Amino acid sequence: MSAFQVSSQSINEMVTAIKEDASENKGFFACYVSADCLAEALVEMNGVALESRYEGRYKVDYGHTYERAEASNLMQLYKTFTCFLYQCFEGETNETPLFKAMDAFAVKVARSIIYLLSEFQAAKWQ
C-alpha cells in the first residue's frame, strides 16, 4: 500500500465542511476552536502516517495555511474524506480520536448523499 500527502485543497475542503456543519453537536471537533487549528491537526496526522509508512524517507510539508474552500459537490467531498482517511491508515494513526472523528464525519457525508437519492426517497419506510 502506498500513501501520499493530500493536497491543501483537500484539507481546506474538509475543514470548511466540518466547521460549517449545521448540526448543533459538533462533537469531537468542538475542541478545535479555529479552522486553522483543525487544518494543522489534519496535516500533522497525514504527516505522522507518512512518516510511519516510509520511515523518514518521505519529506512531509507541514506548512499549511487554511483558506475556506467548498467541495464542488457532496460526492466530491465524500471522495476527499475517503482519500484522506486512506492516506492516514498507517501505523497507529487510524486509532487516534481525530482519525475516528474524521471517519464518522465521512459517514455523515455519505448518509447525506444517500438521503438525496431518488431510490432512497422511493423506498418504503418499514
KOLGU-4560 file (N, C-alpha, C; in nm, 3 decimals, padded with zeros to 5 digits):
<recs>
<n_xx: 00.085 n_yy: -00.117 n_zz: 00.000 ca_xx: 00.000 ca_yy: 00.000 ca_zz: 00.000 c_xx: 00.089 c_yy: 00.124 c_zz: 00.000 mol: A seq: 1 type: MET>
<n_xx: 00.061 n_yy: 00.216 n_zz: -00.087 ca_xx: 00.136 ca_yy: 00.341 ca_zz: -00.088 c_xx: 00.052 c_yy: 00.451 c_zz: -00.025 mol: A seq: 2 type: SER>
<n_xx: 00.116 n_yy: 00.558 n_zz: 00.013 ca_xx: 00.046 ca_yy: 00.670 ca_zz: 00.074 c_xx: 00.111 c_yy: 00.799 c_zz: 00.026 mol: A seq: 3 type: ALA>
<n_xx: 00.037 n_yy: 00.907 n_zz: 00.031 ca_xx: 00.090 ca_yy: 01.037 ca_zz: -00.009 c_xx: 00.028 c_yy: 01.147 c_zz: 00.075 mol: A seq: 4 type: PHE>
<n_xx: 00.089 n_yy: 01.264 n_zz: 00.067 ca_xx: 00.036 ca_yy: 01.379 ca_zz: 00.139 c_xx: -00.078 c_yy: 01.438 c_zz: 00.057 mol: A seq: 5 type: GLN>
<n_xx: -00.193 n_yy: 01.451 n_zz: 00.120 ca_xx: -00.309 ca_yy: 01.505 ca_zz: 00.048 c_xx: -00.287 c_yy: 01.654 c_zz: 00.022 mol: A seq: 6 type: VAL>
<n_xx: -00.359 n_yy: 01.705 n_zz: -00.075 ca_xx: -00.341 ca_yy: 01.844 ca_zz: -00.116 c_xx: -00.397 c_yy: 01.943 c_zz: -00.013 mol: A seq: 7 type: SER>
<n_xx: -00.347 n_yy: 02.063 n_zz: -00.019 ca_xx: -00.400 ca_yy: 02.171 ca_zz: 00.065 c_xx: -00.548 c_yy: 02.193 c_zz: 00.035 mol: A seq: 8 type: SER>
<n_xx: -00.584 n_yy: 02.181 n_zz: -00.091 ca_xx: -00.724 ca_yy: 02.197 ca_zz: -00.131 c_xx: -00.811 c_yy: 02.096 c_zz: -00.058 mol: A seq: 9 type: GLN>
<n_xx: -00.767 n_yy: 01.972 n_zz: -00.050 ca_xx: -00.843 ca_yy: 01.868 ca_zz: 00.020 c_xx: -00.858 c_yy: 01.901 c_zz: 00.168 mol: A seq: 10 type: SER>
<n_xx: -00.748 n_yy: 01.940 n_zz: 00.231 ca_xx: -00.753 ca_yy: 01.978 ca_zz: 00.373 c_xx: -00.853 c_yy: 02.092 c_zz: 00.392 mol: A seq: 11 type: ILE>
<n_xx: -00.845 n_yy: 02.193 n_zz: 00.307 ca_xx: -00.934 ca_yy: 02.308 ca_zz: 00.318 c_xx: -01.081 c_yy: 02.271 c_zz: 00.298 mol: A seq: 12 type: ASN>
<n_xx: -01.109 n_yy: 02.183 n_zz: 00.203 ca_xx: -01.248 ca_yy: 02.141 ca_zz: 00.179 c_xx: -01.304 c_yy: 02.065 c_zz: 00.298 mol: A seq: 13 type: GLU>
<n_xx: -01.223 n_yy: 01.977 n_zz: 00.356 ca_xx: -01.271 ca_yy: 01.901 ca_zz: 00.472 c_xx: -01.293 c_yy: 01.992 c_zz: 00.592 mol: A seq: 14 type: MET>
<n_xx: -01.199 n_yy: 02.080 n_zz: 00.619 ca_xx: -01.212 ca_yy: 02.171 ca_zz: 00.732 c_xx: -01.332 c_yy: 02.262 c_zz: 00.715 mol: A seq: 15 type: VAL>
<n_xx: -01.352 n_yy: 02.315 n_zz: 00.595 ca_xx: -01.468 ca_yy: 02.401 ca_zz: 00.568 c_xx: -01.597 c_yy: 02.325 c_zz: 00.595 mol: A seq: 16 type: THR>
<n_xx: -01.606 n_yy: 02.203 n_zz: 00.547 ca_xx: -01.728 ca_yy: 02.123 ca_zz: 00.568 c_xx: -01.753 c_yy: 02.099 c_zz: 00.716 mol: A seq: 17 type: ALA>
<n_xx: -01.649 n_yy: 02.067 n_zz: 00.790 ca_xx: -01.664 ca_yy: 02.040 ca_zz: 00.934 c_xx: -01.701 c_yy: 02.167 c_zz: 01.009 mol: A seq: 18 type: ILE>
<n_xx: -01.629 n_yy: 02.274 n_zz: 00.982 ca_xx: -01.652 ca_yy: 02.399 ca_zz: 01.055 c_xx: -01.788 c_yy: 02.462 c_zz: 01.022 mol: A seq: 19 type: LYS>
<n_xx: -01.838 n_yy: 02.438 n_zz: 00.902 ca_xx: -01.966 ca_yy: 02.496 ca_zz: 00.862 c_xx: -02.082 c_yy: 02.399 c_zz: 00.875 mol: A seq: 20 type: GLU>
<n_xx: -02.056 n_yy: 02.285 n_zz: 00.936 ca_xx: -02.160 ca_yy: 02.186 ca_zz: 00.960 c_xx: -02.271 c_yy: 02.249 c_zz: 01.044 mol: A seq: 21 type: ASP>
<n_xx: -02.392 n_yy: 02.234 n_zz: 00.999 ca_xx: -02.505 ca_yy: 02.298 ca_zz: 01.066 c_xx: -02.551 c_yy: 02.226 c_zz: 01.191 mol: A seq: 22 type: ALA>
<n_xx: -02.505 n_yy: 02.105 n_zz: 01.214 ca_xx: -02.553 ca_yy: 02.032 ca_zz: 01.331 c_xx: -02.509 c_yy: 02.102 c_zz: 01.459 mol: A seq: 23 type: SER>
<n_xx: -02.596 n_yy: 02.100 n_zz: 01.556 ca_xx: -02.567 ca_yy: 02.169 ca_zz: 01.681 c_xx: -02.457 c_yy: 02.102 c_zz: 01.760 mol: A seq: 24 type: GLU>
<n_xx: -02.448 n_yy: 01.971 n_zz: 01.752 ca_xx: -02.347 ca_yy: 01.898 ca_zz: 01.827 c_xx: -02.229 c_yy: 01.866 c_zz: 01.735 mol: A seq: 25 type: ASN>
<n_xx: -02.125 n_yy: 01.943 n_zz: 01.745 ca_xx: -02.008 ca_yy: 01.922 ca_zz: 01.661 c_xx: -01.919 c_yy: 01.812 c_zz: 01.720 mol: A seq: 26 type: LYS>
<n_xx: -01.955 n_yy: 01.765 n_zz: 01.838 ca_xx: -01.883 ca_yy: 01.654 ca_zz: 01.898 c_xx: -01.735 c_yy: 01.680 c_zz: 01.914 mol: A seq: 27 type: GLY>
<n_xx: -01.657 n_yy: 01.585 n_zz: 01.871 ca_xx: -01.512 ca_yy: 01.588 ca_zz: 01.888 c_xx: -01.450 c_yy: 01.715 c_zz: 01.831 mol: A seq: 28 type: PHE>
<n_xx: -01.500 n_yy: 01.764 n_zz: 01.719 ca_xx: -01.438 ca_yy: 01.877 ca_zz: 01.651 c_xx: -01.453 c_yy: 02.009 c_zz: 01.726 mol: A seq: 29 type: PHE>
<n_xx: -01.539 n_yy: 02.013 n_zz: 01.826 ca_xx: -01.557 ca_yy: 02.136 ca_zz: 01.904 c_xx: -01.429 c_yy: 02.179 c_zz: 01.973 mol: A seq: 30 type: ALA>
<n_xx: -01.339 n_yy: 02.084 n_zz: 02.000 ca_xx: -01.214 ca_yy: 02.119 ca_zz: 02.069 c_xx: -01.118 c_yy: 02.194 c_zz: 01.977 mol: A seq: 31 type: CYS>
<n_xx: -01.142 n_yy: 02.192 n_zz: 01.848 ca_xx: -01.059 ca_yy: 02.269 ca_zz: 01.754 c_xx: -01.129 c_yy: 02.403 c_zz: 01.731 mol: A seq: 32 type: TYR>
<n_xx: -01.089 n_yy: 02.501 n_zz: 01.811 ca_xx: -01.160 ca_yy: 02.629 ca_zz: 01.810 c_xx: -01.154 c_yy: 02.701 c_zz: 01.676 mol: A seq: 33 type: VAL>
<n_xx: -01.043 n_yy: 02.688 n_zz: 01.608 ca_xx: -01.032 ca_yy: 02.758 ca_zz: 01.480 c_xx: -01.013 c_yy: 02.659 c_zz: 01.366 mol: A seq: 34 type: SER>
<n_xx: -01.048 n_yy: 02.705 n_zz: 01.248 ca_xx: -01.027 ca_yy: 02.624 ca_zz: 01.129 c_xx: -00.878 c_yy: 02.600 c_zz: 01.107 mol: A seq: 35 type: ALA>
<n_xx: -00.796 n_yy: 02.701 n_zz: 01.136 ca_xx: -00.651 ca_yy: 02.685 ca_zz: 01.121 c_xx: -00.598 c_yy: 02.571 c_zz: 01.208 mol: A seq: 36 type: ASP>
<n_xx: -00.646 n_yy: 02.566 n_zz: 01.331 ca_xx: -00.602 ca_yy: 02.463 ca_zz: 01.426 c_xx: -00.639 c_yy: 02.323 c_zz: 01.375 mol: A seq: 37 type: CYS>
<n_xx: -00.762 n_yy: 02.308 n_zz: 01.325 ca_xx: -00.805 ca_yy: 02.179 ca_zz: 01.272 c_xx: -00.724 c_yy: 02.142 c_zz: 01.148 mol: A seq: 38 type: LEU>
<n_xx: -00.702 n_yy: 02.238 n_zz: 01.059 ca_xx: -00.624 ca_yy: 02.212 ca_zz: 00.938 c_xx: -00.484 c_yy: 02.165 c_zz: 00.974 mol: A seq: 39 type: ALA>
<n_xx: -00.421 n_yy: 02.231 n_zz: 01.070 ca_xx: -00.287 ca_yy: 02.191 ca_zz: 01.113 c_xx: -00.287 c_yy: 02.049 c_zz: 01.169 mol: A seq: 40 type: GLU>
<n_xx: -00.391 n_yy: 02.015 n_zz: 01.246 ca_xx: -00.400 ca_yy: 01.881 ca_zz: 01.304 c_xx: -00.416 c_yy: 01.775 c_zz: 01.195 mol: A seq: 41 type: ALA>
<n_xx: -00.491 n_yy: 01.805 n_zz: 01.090 ca_xx: -00.510 ca_yy: 01.710 ca_zz: 00.980 c_xx: -00.380 c_yy: 01.691 c_zz: 00.902 mol: A seq: 42 type: LEU>
<n_xx: -00.311 n_yy: 01.801 n_zz: 00.875 ca_xx: -00.182 ca_yy: 01.791 ca_zz: 00.805 c_xx: -00.084 c_yy: 01.709 c_zz: 00.888 mol: A seq: 43 type: VAL>
<n_xx: -00.084 n_yy: 01.734 n_zz: 01.019 ca_xx: 00.006 ca_yy: 01.659 ca_zz: 01.107 c_xx: -00.029 c_yy: 01.510 c_zz: 01.109 mol: A seq: 44 type: GLU>
<n_xx: -00.158 n_yy: 01.479 n_zz: 01.115 ca_xx: -00.198 ca_yy: 01.338 ca_zz: 01.117 c_xx: -00.155 c_yy: 01.270 c_zz: 00.987 mol: A seq: 45 type: MET>
<n_xx: -00.174 n_yy: 01.335 n_zz: 00.875 ca_xx: -00.132 ca_yy: 01.280 ca_zz: 00.746 c_xx: 00.020 c_yy: 01.262 c_zz: 00.747 mol: A seq: 46 type: ASN>
<n_xx: 00.092 n_yy: 01.359 n_zz: 00.801 ca_xx: 00.238 ca_yy: 01.351 ca_zz: 00.808 c_xx: 00.287 c_yy: 01.237 c_zz: 00.895 mol: A seq: 47 type: GLY>
<n_xx: 00.224 n_yy: 01.218 n_zz: 01.010 ca_xx: 00.262 ca_yy: 01.109 ca_zz: 01.100 c_xx: 00.241 c_yy: 00.974 c_zz: 01.031 mol: A seq: 48 type: VAL>
<n_xx: 00.131 n_yy: 00.962 n_zz: 00.960 ca_xx: 00.104 ca_yy: 00.837 ca_zz: 00.887 c_xx: 00.211 c_yy: 00.813 c_zz: 00.780 mol: A seq: 49 type: ALA>
<n_xx: 00.249 n_yy: 00.918 n_zz: 00.709 ca_xx: 00.352 ca_yy: 00.903 ca_zz: 00.605 c_xx: 00.487 c_yy: 00.870 c_zz: 00.665 mol: A seq: 50 type: LEU>
<n_xx: 00.519 n_yy: 00.934 n_zz: 00.776 ca_xx: 00.646 ca_yy: 00.904 ca_zz: 00.842 c_xx: 00.648 c_yy: 00.759 c_zz: 00.892 mol: A seq: 51 type: GLU>
<n_xx: 00.534 n_yy: 00.712 n_zz: 00.938 ca_xx: 00.524 ca_yy: 00.573 ca_zz: 00.982 c_xx: 00.540 c_yy: 00.478 c_zz: 00.864 mol: A seq: 52 type: SER>
<n_xx: 00.478 n_yy: 00.511 n_zz: 00.754 ca_xx: 00.480 ca_yy: 00.425 ca_zz: 00.635 c_xx: 00.619 c_yy: 00.420 c_zz: 00.571 mol: A seq: 53 type: ARG>
<n_xx: 00.681 n_yy: 00.537 n_zz: 00.556 ca_xx: 00.806 ca_yy: 00.546 ca_zz: 00.481 c_xx: 00.929 c_yy: 00.560 c_zz: 00.571 mol: A seq: 54 type: TYR>
<n_xx: 00.910 n_yy: 00.553 n_zz: 00.702 ca_xx: 01.021 ca_yy: 00.556 ca_zz: 00.798 c_xx: 01.120 c_yy: 00.668 c_zz: 00.770 mol: A seq: 55 type: GLU>
<n_xx: 01.068 n_yy: 00.788 n_zz: 00.750 ca_xx: 01.154 ca_yy: 00.905 ca_zz: 00.731 c_xx: 01.200 c_yy: 00.929 c_zz: 00.589 mol: A seq: 56 type: GLY>
<n_xx: 01.164 n_yy: 00.843 n_zz: 00.495 ca_xx: 01.208 ca_yy: 00.859 ca_zz: 00.356 c_xx: 01.115 c_yy: 00.950 c_zz: 00.275 mol: A seq: 57 type: ARG>
<n_xx: 01.011 n_yy: 01.003 n_zz: 00.337 ca_xx: 00.915 ca_yy: 01.090 ca_zz: 00.268 c_xx: 00.923 c_yy: 01.227 c_zz: 00.333 mol: A seq: 58 type: TYR>
<n_xx: 00.947 n_yy: 01.329 n_zz: 00.254 ca_xx: 00.955 ca_yy: 01.464 ca_zz: 00.309 c_xx: 00.814 c_yy: 01.521 c_zz: 00.320 mol: A seq: 59 type: LYS>
<n_xx: 00.770 n_yy: 01.539 n_zz: 00.441 ca_xx: 00.635 ca_yy: 01.591 ca_zz: 00.467 c_xx: 00.643 c_yy: 01.743 c_zz: 00.476 mol: A seq: 60 type: VAL>
<n_xx: 00.552 n_yy: 01.809 n_zz: 00.406 ca_xx: 00.542 ca_yy: 01.955 ca_zz: 00.413 c_xx: 00.436 c_yy: 01.991 c_zz: 00.516 mol: A seq: 61 type: ASP>
<n_xx: 00.481 n_yy: 02.036 n_zz: 00.632 ca_xx: 00.386 ca_yy: 02.071 ca_zz: 00.739 c_xx: 00.337 c_yy: 02.214 c_zz: 00.729 mol: A seq: 62 type: TYR>
<n_xx: 00.387 n_yy: 02.289 n_zz: 00.635 ca_xx: 00.342 ca_yy: 02.427 ca_zz: 00.619 c_xx: 00.205 c_yy: 02.429 c_zz: 00.550 mol: A seq: 63 type: GLY>
<n_xx: 00.107 n_yy: 02.482 n_zz: 00.616 ca_xx: -00.027 ca_yy: 02.487 ca_zz: 00.557 c_xx: -00.098 c_yy: 02.611 c_zz: 00.609 mol: A seq: 64 type: HIS>
<n_xx: -00.161 n_yy: 02.683 n_zz: 00.520 ca_xx: -00.243 ca_yy: 02.797 ca_zz: 00.558 c_xx: -00.385 c_yy: 02.766 c_zz: 00.516 mol: A seq: 65 type: THR>
<n_xx: -00.476 n_yy: 02.767 n_zz: 00.612 ca_xx: -00.615 ca_yy: 02.736 ca_zz: 00.581 c_xx: -00.678 c_yy: 02.849 c_zz: 00.502 mol: A seq: 66 type: TYR>
<n_xx: -00.750 n_yy: 02.813 n_zz: 00.399 ca_xx: -00.833 ca_yy: 02.905 ca_zz: 00.321 c_xx: -00.965 c_yy: 02.834 c_zz: 00.298 mol: A seq: 67 type: GLU>
<n_xx: -01.074 n_yy: 02.905 n_zz: 00.325 ca_xx: -01.207 ca_yy: 02.846 ca_zz: 00.307 c_xx: -01.221 c_yy: 02.794 c_zz: 00.164 mol: A seq: 68 type: ARG>
<n_xx: -01.268 n_yy: 02.669 n_zz: 00.151 ca_xx: -01.287 ca_yy: 02.608 ca_zz: 00.019 c_xx: -01.400 c_yy: 02.507 c_zz: 00.029 mol: A seq: 69 type: ALA>
<n_xx: -01.492 n_yy: 02.513 n_zz: -00.064 ca_xx: -01.602 ca_yy: 02.416 ca_zz: -00.068 c_xx: -01.575 c_yy: 02.313 c_zz: -00.176 mol: A seq: 70 type: GLU>
<n_xx: -01.609 n_yy: 02.189 n_zz: -00.147 ca_xx: -01.603 ca_yy: 02.085 ca_zz: -00.250 c_xx: -01.710 c_yy: 02.115 c_zz: -00.354 mol: A seq: 71 type: ALA>
<n_xx: -01.689 n_yy: 02.071 n_zz: -00.476 ca_xx: -01.783 ca_yy: 02.101 ca_zz: -00.584 c_xx: -01.919 c_yy: 02.037 c_zz: -00.563 mol: A seq: 72 type: SER>
<n_xx: -01.923 n_yy: 01.925 n_zz: -00.491 ca_xx: -02.050 ca_yy: 01.860 ca_zz: -00.460 c_xx: -02.027 c_yy: 01.760 c_zz: -00.347 mol: A seq: 73 type: ASN>
<n_xx: -02.134 n_yy: 01.702 n_zz: -00.295 ca_xx: -02.123 ca_yy: 01.609 ca_zz: -00.182 c_xx: -02.042 c_yy: 01.484 c_zz: -00.217 mol: A seq: 74 type: LEU>
<n_xx: -02.055 n_yy: 01.436 n_zz: -00.339 ca_xx: -01.980 ca_yy: 01.317 ca_zz: -00.378 c_xx: -01.830 c_yy: 01.345 c_zz: -00.377 mol: A seq: 75 type: MET>
<n_xx: -01.792 n_yy: 01.464 n_zz: -00.426 ca_xx: -01.651 ca_yy: 01.500 ca_zz: -00.423 c_xx: -01.602 c_yy: 01.514 c_zz: -00.278 mol: A seq: 76 type: GLN>
<n_xx: -01.685 n_yy: 01.571 n_zz: -00.193 ca_xx: -01.648 ca_yy: 01.585 ca_zz: -00.053 c_xx: -01.627 c_yy: 01.448 c_zz: 00.011 mol: A seq: 77 type: LEU>
<n_xx: -01.717 n_yy: 01.354 n_zz: -00.018 ca_xx: -01.702 ca_yy: 01.219 ca_zz: 00.036 c_xx: -01.573 c_yy: 01.154 c_zz: -00.015 mol: A seq: 78 type: TYR>
<n_xx: -01.546 n_yy: 01.169 n_zz: -00.143 ca_xx: -01.424 ca_yy: 01.111 ca_zz: -00.201 c_xx: -01.300 c_yy: 01.174 c_zz: -00.137 mol: A seq: 79 type: LYS>
<n_xx: -01.304 n_yy: 01.303 n_zz: -00.111 ca_xx: -01.192 ca_yy: 01.371 ca_zz: -00.045 c_xx: -01.168 c_yy: 01.314 c_zz: 00.094 mol: A seq: 80 type: THR>
<n_xx: -01.277 n_yy: 01.294 n_zz: 00.170 ca_xx: -01.264 ca_yy: 01.236 ca_zz: 00.303 c_xx: -01.208 c_yy: 01.094 c_zz: 00.296 mol: A seq: 81 type: PHE>
<n_xx: -01.259 n_yy: 01.012 n_zz: 00.205 ca_xx: -01.213 ca_yy: 00.874 ca_zz: 00.197 c_xx: -01.069 c_yy: 00.865 c_zz: 00.151 mol: A seq: 82 type: THR>
<n_xx: -01.028 n_yy: 00.953 n_zz: 00.060 ca_xx: -00.888 ca_yy: 00.957 ca_zz: 00.016 c_xx: -00.799 c_yy: 00.994 c_zz: 00.135 mol: A seq: 83 type: CYS>
<n_xx: -00.838 n_yy: 01.097 n_zz: 00.209 ca_xx: -00.760 ca_yy: 01.139 ca_zz: 00.326 c_xx: -00.747 c_yy: 01.025 c_zz: 00.427 mol: A seq: 84 type: PHE>
<n_xx: -00.858 n_yy: 00.961 n_zz: 00.457 ca_xx: -00.855 ca_yy: 00.852 ca_zz: 00.554 c_xx: -00.766 c_yy: 00.737 c_zz: 00.507 mol: A seq: 85 type: LEU>
<n_xx: -00.770 n_yy: 00.707 n_zz: 00.380 ca_xx: -00.685 ca_yy: 00.602 ca_zz: 00.324 c_xx: -00.538 c_yy: 00.638 c_zz: 00.340 mol: A seq: 86 type: TYR>
<n_xx: -00.505 n_yy: 00.763 n_zz: 00.313 ca_xx: -00.366 ca_yy: 00.807 ca_zz: 00.323 c_xx: -00.317 c_yy: 00.808 c_zz: 00.468 mol: A seq: 87 type: GLN>
<n_xx: -00.410 n_yy: 00.818 n_zz: 00.561 ca_xx: -00.374 ca_yy: 00.822 ca_zz: 00.704 c_xx: -00.382 c_yy: 00.686 c_zz: 00.772 mol: A seq: 88 type: CYS>
<n_xx: -00.412 n_yy: 00.582 n_zz: 00.697 ca_xx: -00.428 ca_yy: 00.449 ca_zz: 00.755 c_xx: -00.293 c_yy: 00.378 c_zz: 00.763 mol: A seq: 89 type: PHE>
<n_xx: -00.202 n_yy: 00.436 n_zz: 00.837 ca_xx: -00.067 ca_yy: 00.382 ca_zz: 00.853 c_xx: -00.030 c_yy: 00.387 c_zz: 01.000 mol: A seq: 90 type: GLU>
<n_xx: 00.051 n_yy: 00.291 n_zz: 01.042 ca_xx: 00.093 ca_yy: 00.289 ca_zz: 01.182 c_xx: -00.028 c_yy: 00.283 c_zz: 01.274 mol: A seq: 91 type: GLY>
<n_xx: -00.026 n_yy: 00.363 n_zz: 01.377 ca_xx: -00.138 ca_yy: 00.366 ca_zz: 01.472 c_xx: -00.227 c_yy: 00.489 c_zz: 01.452 mol: A seq: 92 type: GLU>
<n_xx: -00.205 n_yy: 00.559 n_zz: 01.341 ca_xx: -00.281 ca_yy: 00.681 ca_zz: 01.314 c_xx: -00.431 c_yy: 00.655 c_zz: 01.311 mol: A seq: 93 type: THR>
<n_xx: -00.469 n_yy: 00.540 n_zz: 01.256 ca_xx: -00.611 ca_yy: 00.509 ca_zz: 01.244 c_xx: -00.678 c_yy: 00.480 c_zz: 01.379 mol: A seq: 94 type: ASN>
<n_xx: -00.600 n_yy: 00.473 n_zz: 01.485 ca_xx: -00.656 ca_yy: 00.450 ca_zz: 01.619 c_xx: -00.675 c_yy: 00.580 c_zz: 01.696 mol: A seq: 95 type: GLU>
<n_xx: -00.636 n_yy: 00.693 n_zz: 01.638 ca_xx: -00.644 ca_yy: 00.820 ca_zz: 01.710 c_xx: -00.788 c_yy: 00.873 c_zz: 01.711 mol: A seq: 96 type: THR>
<n_xx: -00.822 n_yy: 00.951 n_zz: 01.812 ca_xx: -00.956 ca_yy: 01.012 ca_zz: 01.817 c_xx: -00.984 c_yy: 01.100 c_zz: 01.695 mol: A seq: 97 type: PRO>
<n_xx: -00.883 n_yy: 01.170 n_zz: 01.643 ca_xx: -00.905 ca_yy: 01.255 ca_zz: 01.526 c_xx: -00.939 c_yy: 01.171 c_zz: 01.404 mol: A seq: 98 type: LEU>
<n_xx: -00.867 n_yy: 01.061 n_zz: 01.382 ca_xx: -00.898 ca_yy: 00.973 ca_zz: 01.269 c_xx: -01.042 c_yy: 00.921 c_zz: 01.281 mol: A seq: 99 type: PHE>
<n_xx: -01.079 n_yy: 00.876 n_zz: 01.400 ca_xx: -01.214 ca_yy: 00.822 ca_zz: 01.421 c_xx: -01.321 c_yy: 00.929 c_zz: 01.398 mol: A seq: 100 type: LYS>
<n_xx: -01.293 n_yy: 01.053 n_zz: 01.439 ca_xx: -01.389 ca_yy: 01.162 ca_zz: 01.417 c_xx: -01.401 c_yy: 01.194 c_zz: 01.268 mol: A seq: 101 type: ALA>
<n_xx: -01.290 n_yy: 01.190 n_zz: 01.196 ca_xx: -01.293 ca_yy: 01.215 ca_zz: 01.052 c_xx: -01.371 c_yy: 01.104 c_zz: 00.981 mol: A seq: 102 type: MET>
<n_xx: -01.352 n_yy: 00.980 n_zz: 01.025 ca_xx: -01.425 ca_yy: 00.868 ca_zz: 00.967 c_xx: -01.575 c_yy: 00.883 c_zz: 00.992 mol: A seq: 103 type: ASP>
<n_xx: -01.612 n_yy: 00.923 n_zz: 01.112 ca_xx: -01.754 ca_yy: 00.944 ca_zz: 01.145 c_xx: -01.813 c_yy: 01.057 c_zz: 01.061 mol: A seq: 104 type: ALA>
<n_xx: -01.736 n_yy: 01.162 n_zz: 01.038 ca_xx: -01.788 ca_yy: 01.272 ca_zz: 00.956 c_xx: -01.805 c_yy: 01.227 c_zz: 00.812 mol: A seq: 105 type: PHE>
<n_xx: -01.713 n_yy: 01.143 n_zz: 00.763 ca_xx: -01.726 ca_yy: 01.089 ca_zz: 00.627 c_xx: -01.854 c_yy: 01.007 c_zz: 00.614 mol: A seq: 106 type: ALA>
<n_xx: -01.888 n_yy: 00.930 n_zz: 00.716 ca_xx: -02.012 ca_yy: 00.854 ca_zz: 00.717 c_xx: -02.132 c_yy: 00.949 c_zz: 00.711 mol: A seq: 107 type: VAL>
<n_xx: -02.123 n_yy: 01.058 n_zz: 00.782 ca_xx: -02.230 ca_yy: 01.158 ca_zz: 00.780 c_xx: -02.248 c_yy: 01.216 c_zz: 00.639 mol: A seq: 108 type: LYS>
<n_xx: -02.139 n_yy: 01.242 n_zz: 00.571 ca_xx: -02.146 ca_yy: 01.293 ca_zz: 00.433 c_xx: -02.209 c_yy: 01.188 c_zz: 00.343 mol: A seq: 109 type: VAL>
<n_xx: -02.168 n_yy: 01.062 n_zz: 00.358 ca_xx: -02.224 ca_yy: 00.953 ca_zz: 00.277 c_xx: -02.375 c_yy: 00.942 c_zz: 00.300 mol: A seq: 110 type: ALA>
<n_xx: -02.415 n_yy: 00.953 n_zz: 00.425 ca_xx: -02.557 ca_yy: 00.945 ca_zz: 00.458 c_xx: -02.633 c_yy: 01.061 c_zz: 00.390 mol: A seq: 111 type: ARG>
<n_xx: -02.573 n_yy: 01.178 n_zz: 00.387 ca_xx: -02.637 ca_yy: 01.293 ca_zz: 00.320 c_xx: -02.657 c_yy: 01.265 c_zz: 00.172 mol: A seq: 112 type: SER>
<n_xx: -02.561 n_yy: 01.198 n_zz: 00.110 ca_xx: -02.572 ca_yy: 01.163 ca_zz: -00.032 c_xx: -02.685 c_yy: 01.063 c_zz: -00.051 mol: A seq: 113 type: ILE>
<n_xx: -02.690 n_yy: 00.962 n_zz: 00.033 ca_xx: -02.794 ca_yy: 00.859 ca_zz: 00.021 c_xx: -02.933 c_yy: 00.919 c_zz: 00.035 mol: A seq: 114 type: ILE>
<n_xx: -02.949 n_yy: 01.011 n_zz: 00.130 ca_xx: -03.081 ca_yy: 01.073 ca_zz: 00.152 c_xx: -03.130 c_yy: 01.148 c_zz: 00.029 mol: A seq: 115 type: TYR>
<n_xx: -03.039 n_yy: 01.193 n_zz: -00.056 ca_xx: -03.078 ca_yy: 01.267 ca_zz: -00.176 c_xx: -03.114 c_yy: 01.178 c_zz: -00.294 mol: A seq: 116 type: LEU>
<n_xx: -03.081 n_yy: 01.051 n_zz: -00.287 ca_xx: -03.107 ca_yy: 00.960 ca_zz: -00.398 c_xx: -03.256 c_yy: 00.932 c_zz: -00.415 mol: A seq: 117 type: LEU>
<n_xx: -03.301 n_yy: 00.928 n_zz: -00.538 ca_xx: -03.443 ca_yy: 00.901 ca_zz: -00.565 c_xx: -03.480 c_yy: 00.760 c_zz: -00.516 mol: A seq: 118 type: SER>
<n_xx: -03.386 n_yy: 00.667 n_zz: -00.524 ca_xx: -03.412 ca_yy: 00.532 ca_zz: -00.477 c_xx: -03.441 c_yy: 00.530 c_zz: -00.327 mol: A seq: 119 type: GLU>
<n_xx: -03.370 n_yy: 00.613 n_zz: -00.254 ca_xx: -03.394 ca_yy: 00.623 ca_zz: -00.110 c_xx: -03.531 c_yy: 00.685 c_zz: -00.084 mol: A seq: 120 type: PHE>
<n_xx: -03.563 n_yy: 00.788 n_zz: -00.159 ca_xx: -03.693 ca_yy: 00.856 ca_zz: -00.142 c_xx: -03.809 c_yy: 00.762 c_zz: -00.175 mol: A seq: 121 type: GLN>
<n_xx: -03.789 n_yy: 00.676 n_zz: -00.275 ca_xx: -03.895 ca_yy: 00.583 ca_zz: -00.318 c_xx: -03.905 c_yy: 00.460 c_zz: -00.230 mol: A seq: 122 type: ALA>
<n_xx: -03.802 n_yy: 00.430 n_zz: -00.154 ca_xx: -03.803 ca_yy: 00.311 ca_zz: -00.069 c_xx: -03.906 c_yy: 00.324 c_zz: 00.042 mol: A seq: 123 type: ALA>
<n_xx: -03.964 n_yy: 00.210 n_zz: 00.080 ca_xx: -04.067 ca_yy: 00.210 ca_zz: 00.184 c_xx: -04.005 c_yy: 00.228 c_zz: 00.322 mol: A seq: 124 type: LYS>
<n_xx: -04.075 n_yy: 00.300 n_zz: 00.405 ca_xx: -04.035 ca_yy: 00.319 ca_zz: 00.545 c_xx: -04.105 c_yy: 00.210 c_zz: 00.623 mol: A seq: 125 type: TRP>
<n_xx: -04.034 n_yy: 00.106 n_zz: 00.663 ca_xx: -04.099 ca_yy: -00.009 ca_zz: 00.725 c_xx: -04.048 c_yy: -00.031 c_zz: 00.865 mol: A seq: 126 type: GLN>
</recs>
